[in-house]
Amino acid sequence: MLPKHPSESLTTLTDLVLPSETNPLNNLFGGELLARMDRAASITARRHSRRVCVTASVNHVAFNRSIPLGSVVTIESKVSRSFKSSMEIFIDVWIEDRESGVRTKANEAIYTFVAVDDTGRPVEVAPILPETELEKERYDAALRRKQLSLVLAGKMKPDEATELKALFNS
Protein backbone atom coordinates (compact mmCIF):
# COMPACT_ATOMS: atom_id res chain seq x y z
CA MET A 1 0.00 0.00 0.00
CA LEU A 2 1.43 3.38 -0.98
CA PRO A 3 2.03 5.93 1.79
CA LYS A 4 -0.15 9.03 1.97
CA HIS A 5 0.61 12.52 3.21
CA PRO A 6 -1.33 13.93 6.19
CA SER A 7 -2.53 16.79 3.97
CA GLU A 8 -4.53 14.27 1.92
CA SER A 9 -6.75 13.64 4.94
CA LEU A 10 -7.13 17.27 6.03
CA THR A 11 -10.66 18.10 7.10
CA THR A 12 -11.78 21.60 7.98
CA LEU A 13 -15.17 22.25 9.57
CA THR A 14 -16.22 25.83 10.31
CA ASP A 15 -19.37 26.69 12.20
CA LEU A 16 -20.98 29.26 14.47
CA VAL A 17 -21.74 28.77 18.18
CA LEU A 18 -25.50 29.14 18.65
CA PRO A 19 -27.44 29.77 21.89
CA SER A 20 -28.80 26.20 22.08
CA GLU A 21 -25.20 24.88 22.14
CA THR A 22 -24.03 26.88 25.14
CA ASN A 23 -23.87 26.38 28.90
CA PRO A 24 -25.11 28.87 31.54
CA LEU A 25 -21.88 30.87 31.07
CA ASN A 26 -22.71 31.29 27.35
CA ASN A 27 -19.78 29.12 26.26
CA LEU A 28 -19.94 26.13 23.93
CA PHE A 29 -20.78 22.89 25.75
CA GLY A 30 -17.75 20.59 25.94
CA GLY A 31 -19.87 17.70 24.69
CA GLU A 32 -20.91 19.72 21.65
CA LEU A 33 -17.26 20.39 20.85
CA LEU A 34 -16.45 16.69 21.31
CA ALA A 35 -19.20 15.76 18.84
CA ARG A 36 -17.92 18.26 16.28
CA MET A 37 -14.37 16.96 16.68
CA ASP A 38 -15.58 13.36 16.32
CA ARG A 39 -17.34 14.23 13.05
CA ALA A 40 -14.24 15.95 11.66
CA ALA A 41 -12.01 13.06 12.72
CA SER A 42 -14.41 10.57 11.14
CA ILE A 43 -14.20 12.36 7.80
CA THR A 44 -10.40 12.54 8.12
CA ALA A 45 -10.13 8.81 8.80
CA ARG A 46 -12.42 8.02 5.87
CA ARG A 47 -10.37 10.24 3.55
CA HIS A 48 -7.19 8.43 4.51
CA SER A 49 -8.52 4.87 4.42
CA ARG A 50 -11.39 5.16 1.91
CA ARG A 51 -13.26 2.80 4.26
CA VAL A 52 -15.92 3.02 6.92
CA CYS A 53 -14.15 4.06 10.14
CA VAL A 54 -15.19 3.83 13.75
CA THR A 55 -14.01 5.77 16.78
CA ALA A 56 -11.76 3.50 18.84
CA SER A 57 -10.77 6.02 21.51
CA VAL A 58 -10.57 9.63 22.49
CA ASN A 59 -6.96 9.70 23.68
CA HIS A 60 -6.59 13.30 24.68
CA VAL A 61 -8.73 16.42 24.88
CA ALA A 62 -7.51 19.80 26.09
CA PHE A 63 -10.17 22.42 26.77
CA ASN A 64 -7.66 25.26 27.01
CA ARG A 65 -9.96 28.14 26.17
CA SER A 66 -13.70 28.57 26.39
CA ILE A 67 -15.57 29.22 23.17
CA PRO A 68 -18.14 32.00 23.61
CA LEU A 69 -21.59 32.27 22.08
CA GLY A 70 -21.42 33.70 18.56
CA SER A 71 -17.84 32.54 17.95
CA VAL A 72 -16.75 31.21 14.61
CA VAL A 73 -15.13 27.85 15.37
CA THR A 74 -12.86 26.02 12.92
CA ILE A 75 -11.89 22.42 13.52
CA GLU A 76 -8.94 21.08 11.52
CA SER A 77 -8.01 17.41 11.62
CA LYS A 78 -5.39 15.26 9.92
CA VAL A 79 -4.09 11.73 10.29
CA SER A 80 -0.90 12.07 12.32
CA ARG A 81 0.09 8.40 12.02
CA SER A 82 -1.41 5.15 10.88
CA PHE A 83 -0.73 1.70 12.22
CA LYS A 84 -2.05 -1.60 10.87
CA SER A 85 -5.76 -0.73 10.81
CA SER A 86 -5.86 2.24 13.16
CA MET A 87 -5.20 5.91 12.57
CA GLU A 88 -4.33 8.58 15.09
CA ILE A 89 -6.13 11.80 14.22
CA PHE A 90 -4.81 15.09 15.60
CA ILE A 91 -7.39 17.85 15.89
CA ASP A 92 -6.81 21.58 16.31
CA VAL A 93 -9.69 23.87 17.29
CA TRP A 94 -9.48 27.56 16.37
CA ILE A 95 -11.68 30.50 17.25
CA GLU A 96 -11.84 33.61 15.14
CA ASP A 97 -11.98 37.10 16.62
CA ARG A 98 -15.24 38.64 15.42
CA GLU A 99 -13.73 42.05 14.73
CA SER A 100 -10.15 41.43 13.59
CA GLY A 101 -10.58 37.97 12.05
CA VAL A 102 -7.45 36.77 13.87
CA ARG A 103 -7.54 33.04 14.62
CA THR A 104 -6.45 31.72 18.01
CA LYS A 105 -5.95 28.08 18.93
CA ALA A 106 -8.51 27.24 21.60
CA ASN A 107 -8.35 23.47 22.03
CA GLU A 108 -6.88 20.27 20.68
CA ALA A 109 -7.63 16.58 20.76
CA ILE A 110 -6.29 13.22 19.63
CA TYR A 111 -8.70 10.51 18.51
CA THR A 112 -8.04 6.99 17.27
CA PHE A 113 -10.14 5.51 14.48
CA VAL A 114 -10.13 2.02 13.00
CA ALA A 115 -10.96 1.25 9.38
CA VAL A 116 -13.38 -1.65 8.98
CA ASP A 117 -14.89 -3.73 6.19
CA ASP A 118 -18.60 -4.32 5.57
CA THR A 119 -18.72 -6.89 8.39
CA GLY A 120 -17.04 -4.59 10.91
CA ARG A 121 -13.66 -6.33 10.83
CA PRO A 122 -10.54 -4.15 10.88
CA VAL A 123 -8.78 -3.65 7.53
CA GLU A 124 -5.28 -2.46 6.75
CA VAL A 125 -4.69 1.23 6.02
CA ALA A 126 -1.95 3.05 4.14
CA PRO A 127 1.09 4.33 6.06
CA ILE A 128 1.64 8.05 6.62
CA LEU A 129 4.51 10.04 5.16
CA PRO A 130 4.74 13.33 7.09
CA GLU A 131 5.99 16.41 5.26
CA THR A 132 6.06 19.43 7.57
CA GLU A 133 8.00 19.74 10.83
CA LEU A 134 4.76 19.72 12.83
CA GLU A 135 3.57 16.60 10.99
CA LYS A 136 6.91 14.90 11.73
CA GLU A 137 6.69 15.81 15.43
CA ARG A 138 3.14 14.50 15.67
CA TYR A 139 4.08 11.36 13.73
CA ASP A 140 6.94 10.53 16.11
CA ALA A 141 4.87 11.31 19.20
CA ALA A 142 2.04 9.07 17.98
CA LEU A 143 4.20 5.95 18.35
CA ARG A 144 5.11 6.91 21.92
CA ARG A 145 1.44 7.51 22.73
CA LYS A 146 0.50 4.13 21.23
CA GLN A 147 3.22 2.37 23.21
CA LEU A 148 2.09 4.06 26.44
CA SER A 149 -1.49 3.02 25.75
CA LEU A 150 -0.45 -0.58 25.11
CA VAL A 151 1.69 -0.69 28.27
CA LEU A 152 -1.13 0.72 30.40
CA ALA A 153 -3.56 -1.80 28.89
CA GLY A 154 -1.18 -4.67 29.68
CA LYS A 155 -0.76 -5.49 25.98
CA MET A 156 2.93 -4.55 25.86
CA LYS A 157 5.69 -5.01 28.37
CA PRO A 158 7.33 -1.74 29.45
CA ASP A 159 10.73 -3.05 28.27
CA GLU A 160 9.32 -3.44 24.74
CA ALA A 161 8.22 0.21 24.52
CA THR A 162 11.51 1.34 23.02
CA GLU A 163 10.36 4.73 21.74
CA LEU A 164 8.73 5.53 25.05
CA LYS A 165 11.79 4.40 27.04
CA ALA A 166 14.01 6.65 24.92
CA LEU A 167 12.24 9.69 26.41
CA PHE A 168 13.48 8.72 29.87
CA ASN A 169 16.96 7.54 28.88
CA SER A 170 18.04 10.66 27.05
BAKE-184757 format. One record per residue (C-alpha): residue number from 1; z, y, x. Coordinates in nm, 3 decimals. Example, Ala and Ser with C-alpha at 12.3 -4.5 7.8 and 13.67 -1.06 7.14 Angstrom:
<pts>
<pt><resi>1</resi><c3>0.780</c3><c2>-0.450</c2><c1>1.230</c1></pt>
<pt><resi>2</resi><c3>0.714</c3><c2>-0.106</c2><c1>1.367</c1></pt>
</pts>
This chain:
<pts>
<pt><resi>1</resi><c3>0.000</c3><c2>0.000</c2><c1>0.000</c1></pt>
<pt><resi>2</resi><c3>-0.098</c3><c2>0.338</c2><c1>0.143</c1></pt>
<pt><resi>3</resi><c3>0.179</c3><c2>0.593</c2><c1>0.203</c1></pt>
<pt><resi>4</resi><c3>0.197</c3><c2>0.903</c2><c1>-0.015</c1></pt>
<pt><resi>5</resi><c3>0.321</c3><c2>1.252</c2><c1>0.061</c1></pt>
<pt><resi>6</resi><c3>0.619</c3><c2>1.393</c2><c1>-0.133</c1></pt>
<pt><resi>7</resi><c3>0.397</c3><c2>1.679</c2><c1>-0.253</c1></pt>
<pt><resi>8</resi><c3>0.192</c3><c2>1.427</c2><c1>-0.453</c1></pt>
<pt><resi>9</resi><c3>0.494</c3><c2>1.364</c2><c1>-0.675</c1></pt>
<pt><resi>10</resi><c3>0.603</c3><c2>1.727</c2><c1>-0.713</c1></pt>
<pt><resi>11</resi><c3>0.710</c3><c2>1.810</c2><c1>-1.066</c1></pt>
<pt><resi>12</resi><c3>0.798</c3><c2>2.160</c2><c1>-1.178</c1></pt>
<pt><resi>13</resi><c3>0.957</c3><c2>2.225</c2><c1>-1.517</c1></pt>
<pt><resi>14</resi><c3>1.031</c3><c2>2.583</c2><c1>-1.622</c1></pt>
<pt><resi>15</resi><c3>1.220</c3><c2>2.669</c2><c1>-1.937</c1></pt>
<pt><resi>16</resi><c3>1.447</c3><c2>2.926</c2><c1>-2.098</c1></pt>
<pt><resi>17</resi><c3>1.818</c3><c2>2.877</c2><c1>-2.174</c1></pt>
<pt><resi>18</resi><c3>1.865</c3><c2>2.914</c2><c1>-2.550</c1></pt>
<pt><resi>19</resi><c3>2.189</c3><c2>2.977</c2><c1>-2.744</c1></pt>
<pt><resi>20</resi><c3>2.208</c3><c2>2.620</c2><c1>-2.880</c1></pt>
<pt><resi>21</resi><c3>2.214</c3><c2>2.488</c2><c1>-2.520</c1></pt>
<pt><resi>22</resi><c3>2.514</c3><c2>2.688</c2><c1>-2.403</c1></pt>
<pt><resi>23</resi><c3>2.890</c3><c2>2.638</c2><c1>-2.387</c1></pt>
<pt><resi>24</resi><c3>3.154</c3><c2>2.887</c2><c1>-2.511</c1></pt>
<pt><resi>25</resi><c3>3.107</c3><c2>3.087</c2><c1>-2.188</c1></pt>
<pt><resi>26</resi><c3>2.735</c3><c2>3.129</c2><c1>-2.271</c1></pt>
<pt><resi>27</resi><c3>2.626</c3><c2>2.912</c2><c1>-1.978</c1></pt>
<pt><resi>28</resi><c3>2.393</c3><c2>2.613</c2><c1>-1.994</c1></pt>
<pt><resi>29</resi><c3>2.575</c3><c2>2.289</c2><c1>-2.078</c1></pt>
<pt><resi>30</resi><c3>2.594</c3><c2>2.059</c2><c1>-1.775</c1></pt>
<pt><resi>31</resi><c3>2.469</c3><c2>1.770</c2><c1>-1.987</c1></pt>
<pt><resi>32</resi><c3>2.165</c3><c2>1.972</c2><c1>-2.091</c1></pt>
<pt><resi>33</resi><c3>2.085</c3><c2>2.039</c2><c1>-1.726</c1></pt>
<pt><resi>34</resi><c3>2.131</c3><c2>1.669</c2><c1>-1.645</c1></pt>
<pt><resi>35</resi><c3>1.884</c3><c2>1.576</c2><c1>-1.920</c1></pt>
<pt><resi>36</resi><c3>1.628</c3><c2>1.826</c2><c1>-1.792</c1></pt>
<pt><resi>37</resi><c3>1.668</c3><c2>1.696</c2><c1>-1.437</c1></pt>
<pt><resi>38</resi><c3>1.632</c3><c2>1.336</c2><c1>-1.558</c1></pt>
<pt><resi>39</resi><c3>1.305</c3><c2>1.423</c2><c1>-1.734</c1></pt>
<pt><resi>40</resi><c3>1.166</c3><c2>1.595</c2><c1>-1.424</c1></pt>
<pt><resi>41</resi><c3>1.272</c3><c2>1.306</c2><c1>-1.201</c1></pt>
<pt><resi>42</resi><c3>1.114</c3><c2>1.057</c2><c1>-1.441</c1></pt>
<pt><resi>43</resi><c3>0.780</c3><c2>1.236</c2><c1>-1.420</c1></pt>
<pt><resi>44</resi><c3>0.812</c3><c2>1.254</c2><c1>-1.040</c1></pt>
<pt><resi>45</resi><c3>0.880</c3><c2>0.881</c2><c1>-1.013</c1></pt>
<pt><resi>46</resi><c3>0.587</c3><c2>0.802</c2><c1>-1.242</c1></pt>
<pt><resi>47</resi><c3>0.355</c3><c2>1.024</c2><c1>-1.037</c1></pt>
<pt><resi>48</resi><c3>0.451</c3><c2>0.843</c2><c1>-0.719</c1></pt>
<pt><resi>49</resi><c3>0.442</c3><c2>0.487</c2><c1>-0.852</c1></pt>
<pt><resi>50</resi><c3>0.191</c3><c2>0.516</c2><c1>-1.139</c1></pt>
<pt><resi>51</resi><c3>0.426</c3><c2>0.280</c2><c1>-1.326</c1></pt>
<pt><resi>52</resi><c3>0.692</c3><c2>0.302</c2><c1>-1.592</c1></pt>
<pt><resi>53</resi><c3>1.014</c3><c2>0.406</c2><c1>-1.415</c1></pt>
<pt><resi>54</resi><c3>1.375</c3><c2>0.383</c2><c1>-1.519</c1></pt>
<pt><resi>55</resi><c3>1.678</c3><c2>0.577</c2><c1>-1.401</c1></pt>
<pt><resi>56</resi><c3>1.884</c3><c2>0.350</c2><c1>-1.176</c1></pt>
<pt><resi>57</resi><c3>2.151</c3><c2>0.602</c2><c1>-1.077</c1></pt>
<pt><resi>58</resi><c3>2.249</c3><c2>0.963</c2><c1>-1.057</c1></pt>
<pt><resi>59</resi><c3>2.368</c3><c2>0.970</c2><c1>-0.696</c1></pt>
<pt><resi>60</resi><c3>2.468</c3><c2>1.330</c2><c1>-0.659</c1></pt>
<pt><resi>61</resi><c3>2.488</c3><c2>1.642</c2><c1>-0.873</c1></pt>
<pt><resi>62</resi><c3>2.609</c3><c2>1.980</c2><c1>-0.751</c1></pt>
<pt><resi>63</resi><c3>2.677</c3><c2>2.242</c2><c1>-1.017</c1></pt>
<pt><resi>64</resi><c3>2.701</c3><c2>2.526</c2><c1>-0.766</c1></pt>
<pt><resi>65</resi><c3>2.617</c3><c2>2.814</c2><c1>-0.996</c1></pt>
<pt><resi>66</resi><c3>2.639</c3><c2>2.857</c2><c1>-1.370</c1></pt>
<pt><resi>67</resi><c3>2.317</c3><c2>2.922</c2><c1>-1.557</c1></pt>
<pt><resi>68</resi><c3>2.361</c3><c2>3.200</c2><c1>-1.814</c1></pt>
<pt><resi>69</resi><c3>2.208</c3><c2>3.227</c2><c1>-2.159</c1></pt>
<pt><resi>70</resi><c3>1.856</c3><c2>3.370</c2><c1>-2.142</c1></pt>
<pt><resi>71</resi><c3>1.795</c3><c2>3.254</c2><c1>-1.784</c1></pt>
<pt><resi>72</resi><c3>1.461</c3><c2>3.121</c2><c1>-1.675</c1></pt>
<pt><resi>73</resi><c3>1.537</c3><c2>2.785</c2><c1>-1.513</c1></pt>
<pt><resi>74</resi><c3>1.292</c3><c2>2.602</c2><c1>-1.286</c1></pt>
<pt><resi>75</resi><c3>1.352</c3><c2>2.242</c2><c1>-1.189</c1></pt>
<pt><resi>76</resi><c3>1.152</c3><c2>2.108</c2><c1>-0.894</c1></pt>
<pt><resi>77</resi><c3>1.162</c3><c2>1.741</c2><c1>-0.801</c1></pt>
<pt><resi>78</resi><c3>0.992</c3><c2>1.526</c2><c1>-0.539</c1></pt>
<pt><resi>79</resi><c3>1.029</c3><c2>1.173</c2><c1>-0.409</c1></pt>
<pt><resi>80</resi><c3>1.232</c3><c2>1.207</c2><c1>-0.090</c1></pt>
<pt><resi>81</resi><c3>1.202</c3><c2>0.840</c2><c1>0.009</c1></pt>
<pt><resi>82</resi><c3>1.088</c3><c2>0.515</c2><c1>-0.141</c1></pt>
<pt><resi>83</resi><c3>1.222</c3><c2>0.170</c2><c1>-0.073</c1></pt>
<pt><resi>84</resi><c3>1.087</c3><c2>-0.160</c2><c1>-0.205</c1></pt>
<pt><resi>85</resi><c3>1.081</c3><c2>-0.073</c2><c1>-0.576</c1></pt>
<pt><resi>86</resi><c3>1.316</c3><c2>0.224</c2><c1>-0.586</c1></pt>
<pt><resi>87</resi><c3>1.257</c3><c2>0.591</c2><c1>-0.520</c1></pt>
<pt><resi>88</resi><c3>1.509</c3><c2>0.858</c2><c1>-0.433</c1></pt>
<pt><resi>89</resi><c3>1.422</c3><c2>1.180</c2><c1>-0.613</c1></pt>
<pt><resi>90</resi><c3>1.560</c3><c2>1.509</c2><c1>-0.481</c1></pt>
<pt><resi>91</resi><c3>1.589</c3><c2>1.785</c2><c1>-0.739</c1></pt>
<pt><resi>92</resi><c3>1.631</c3><c2>2.158</c2><c1>-0.681</c1></pt>
<pt><resi>93</resi><c3>1.729</c3><c2>2.387</c2><c1>-0.969</c1></pt>
<pt><resi>94</resi><c3>1.637</c3><c2>2.756</c2><c1>-0.948</c1></pt>
<pt><resi>95</resi><c3>1.725</c3><c2>3.050</c2><c1>-1.168</c1></pt>
<pt><resi>96</resi><c3>1.514</c3><c2>3.361</c2><c1>-1.184</c1></pt>
<pt><resi>97</resi><c3>1.662</c3><c2>3.710</c2><c1>-1.198</c1></pt>
<pt><resi>98</resi><c3>1.542</c3><c2>3.864</c2><c1>-1.524</c1></pt>
<pt><resi>99</resi><c3>1.473</c3><c2>4.205</c2><c1>-1.373</c1></pt>
<pt><resi>100</resi><c3>1.359</c3><c2>4.143</c2><c1>-1.015</c1></pt>
<pt><resi>101</resi><c3>1.205</c3><c2>3.797</c2><c1>-1.058</c1></pt>
<pt><resi>102</resi><c3>1.387</c3><c2>3.677</c2><c1>-0.745</c1></pt>
<pt><resi>103</resi><c3>1.462</c3><c2>3.304</c2><c1>-0.754</c1></pt>
<pt><resi>104</resi><c3>1.801</c3><c2>3.172</c2><c1>-0.645</c1></pt>
<pt><resi>105</resi><c3>1.893</c3><c2>2.808</c2><c1>-0.595</c1></pt>
<pt><resi>106</resi><c3>2.160</c3><c2>2.724</c2><c1>-0.851</c1></pt>
<pt><resi>107</resi><c3>2.203</c3><c2>2.347</c2><c1>-0.835</c1></pt>
<pt><resi>108</resi><c3>2.068</c3><c2>2.027</c2><c1>-0.688</c1></pt>
<pt><resi>109</resi><c3>2.076</c3><c2>1.658</c2><c1>-0.763</c1></pt>
<pt><resi>110</resi><c3>1.963</c3><c2>1.322</c2><c1>-0.629</c1></pt>
<pt><resi>111</resi><c3>1.851</c3><c2>1.051</c2><c1>-0.870</c1></pt>
<pt><resi>112</resi><c3>1.727</c3><c2>0.699</c2><c1>-0.804</c1></pt>
<pt><resi>113</resi><c3>1.448</c3><c2>0.551</c2><c1>-1.014</c1></pt>
<pt><resi>114</resi><c3>1.300</c3><c2>0.202</c2><c1>-1.013</c1></pt>
<pt><resi>115</resi><c3>0.938</c3><c2>0.125</c2><c1>-1.096</c1></pt>
<pt><resi>116</resi><c3>0.898</c3><c2>-0.165</c2><c1>-1.338</c1></pt>
<pt><resi>117</resi><c3>0.619</c3><c2>-0.373</c2><c1>-1.489</c1></pt>
<pt><resi>118</resi><c3>0.557</c3><c2>-0.432</c2><c1>-1.860</c1></pt>
<pt><resi>119</resi><c3>0.839</c3><c2>-0.689</c2><c1>-1.872</c1></pt>
<pt><resi>120</resi><c3>1.091</c3><c2>-0.459</c2><c1>-1.704</c1></pt>
<pt><resi>121</resi><c3>1.083</c3><c2>-0.633</c2><c1>-1.366</c1></pt>
<pt><resi>122</resi><c3>1.088</c3><c2>-0.415</c2><c1>-1.054</c1></pt>
<pt><resi>123</resi><c3>0.753</c3><c2>-0.365</c2><c1>-0.878</c1></pt>
<pt><resi>124</resi><c3>0.675</c3><c2>-0.246</c2><c1>-0.528</c1></pt>
<pt><resi>125</resi><c3>0.602</c3><c2>0.123</c2><c1>-0.469</c1></pt>
<pt><resi>126</resi><c3>0.414</c3><c2>0.305</c2><c1>-0.195</c1></pt>
<pt><resi>127</resi><c3>0.606</c3><c2>0.433</c2><c1>0.109</c1></pt>
<pt><resi>128</resi><c3>0.662</c3><c2>0.805</c2><c1>0.164</c1></pt>
<pt><resi>129</resi><c3>0.516</c3><c2>1.004</c2><c1>0.451</c1></pt>
<pt><resi>130</resi><c3>0.709</c3><c2>1.333</c2><c1>0.474</c1></pt>
<pt><resi>131</resi><c3>0.526</c3><c2>1.641</c2><c1>0.599</c1></pt>
<pt><resi>132</resi><c3>0.757</c3><c2>1.943</c2><c1>0.606</c1></pt>
<pt><resi>133</resi><c3>1.083</c3><c2>1.974</c2><c1>0.800</c1></pt>
<pt><resi>134</resi><c3>1.283</c3><c2>1.972</c2><c1>0.476</c1></pt>
<pt><resi>135</resi><c3>1.099</c3><c2>1.660</c2><c1>0.357</c1></pt>
<pt><resi>136</resi><c3>1.173</c3><c2>1.490</c2><c1>0.691</c1></pt>
<pt><resi>137</resi><c3>1.543</c3><c2>1.581</c2><c1>0.669</c1></pt>
<pt><resi>138</resi><c3>1.567</c3><c2>1.450</c2><c1>0.314</c1></pt>
<pt><resi>139</resi><c3>1.373</c3><c2>1.136</c2><c1>0.408</c1></pt>
<pt><resi>140</resi><c3>1.611</c3><c2>1.053</c2><c1>0.694</c1></pt>
<pt><resi>141</resi><c3>1.920</c3><c2>1.131</c2><c1>0.487</c1></pt>
<pt><resi>142</resi><c3>1.798</c3><c2>0.907</c2><c1>0.204</c1></pt>
<pt><resi>143</resi><c3>1.835</c3><c2>0.595</c2><c1>0.420</c1></pt>
<pt><resi>144</resi><c3>2.192</c3><c2>0.691</c2><c1>0.511</c1></pt>
<pt><resi>145</resi><c3>2.273</c3><c2>0.751</c2><c1>0.144</c1></pt>
<pt><resi>146</resi><c3>2.123</c3><c2>0.413</c2><c1>0.050</c1></pt>
<pt><resi>147</resi><c3>2.321</c3><c2>0.237</c2><c1>0.322</c1></pt>
<pt><resi>148</resi><c3>2.644</c3><c2>0.406</c2><c1>0.209</c1></pt>
<pt><resi>149</resi><c3>2.575</c3><c2>0.302</c2><c1>-0.149</c1></pt>
<pt><resi>150</resi><c3>2.511</c3><c2>-0.058</c2><c1>-0.045</c1></pt>
<pt><resi>151</resi><c3>2.827</c3><c2>-0.069</c2><c1>0.169</c1></pt>
<pt><resi>152</resi><c3>3.040</c3><c2>0.072</c2><c1>-0.113</c1></pt>
<pt><resi>153</resi><c3>2.889</c3><c2>-0.180</c2><c1>-0.356</c1></pt>
<pt><resi>154</resi><c3>2.968</c3><c2>-0.467</c2><c1>-0.118</c1></pt>
<pt><resi>155</resi><c3>2.598</c3><c2>-0.549</c2><c1>-0.076</c1></pt>
<pt><resi>156</resi><c3>2.586</c3><c2>-0.455</c2><c1>0.293</c1></pt>
<pt><resi>157</resi><c3>2.837</c3><c2>-0.501</c2><c1>0.569</c1></pt>
<pt><resi>158</resi><c3>2.945</c3><c2>-0.174</c2><c1>0.733</c1></pt>
<pt><resi>159</resi><c3>2.827</c3><c2>-0.305</c2><c1>1.073</c1></pt>
<pt><resi>160</resi><c3>2.474</c3><c2>-0.344</c2><c1>0.932</c1></pt>
<pt><resi>161</resi><c3>2.452</c3><c2>0.021</c2><c1>0.822</c1></pt>
<pt><resi>162</resi><c3>2.302</c3><c2>0.134</c2><c1>1.151</c1></pt>
<pt><resi>163</resi><c3>2.174</c3><c2>0.473</c2><c1>1.036</c1></pt>
<pt><resi>164</resi><c3>2.505</c3><c2>0.553</c2><c1>0.873</c1></pt>
<pt><resi>165</resi><c3>2.704</c3><c2>0.440</c2><c1>1.179</c1></pt>
<pt><resi>166</resi><c3>2.492</c3><c2>0.665</c2><c1>1.401</c1></pt>
<pt><resi>167</resi><c3>2.641</c3><c2>0.969</c2><c1>1.224</c1></pt>
<pt><resi>168</resi><c3>2.987</c3><c2>0.872</c2><c1>1.348</c1></pt>
<pt><resi>169</resi><c3>2.888</c3><c2>0.754</c2><c1>1.696</c1></pt>
<pt><resi>170</resi><c3>2.705</c3><c2>1.066</c2><c1>1.804</c1></pt>
</pts>
